[in-house]
Amino acid sequence: MMVCCGVKADQVAVQVLAPKHFDTRFVKINVDNAPFLVTKLQVWVLPCVIAFVGGIAVDRIIGFEGL
C-alpha cells in the first residue's frame, strides 16, 4: 500500500507509480483532516509518499525529486 500526503501527491502517484504497480493500493491523505496520522507517520515535508509492506513502512519518497 502507498500512502500519499500533500499537494498533488495523489496525481503523482497515479501518473508515475500506479502504471508500474497494478497490485498496489494508493491512499490519499489530506494532512489538514488527519493531524494524528501525520504525526504518527512523521510526515514533516510535503509531498510525501510512504510504501507499506505487511503494515510496516519500508520506504518513503519526500518531495518530487525521488519520482
Buried (B, 14 or more C-beta within 10 A) or exposed (E): EBBBBBEEBBEBBEEEBBEEEEEEEBEBBEBEEBEEBBEEBEBEEBBBBBBBEEEEEEEBBBEBEEE
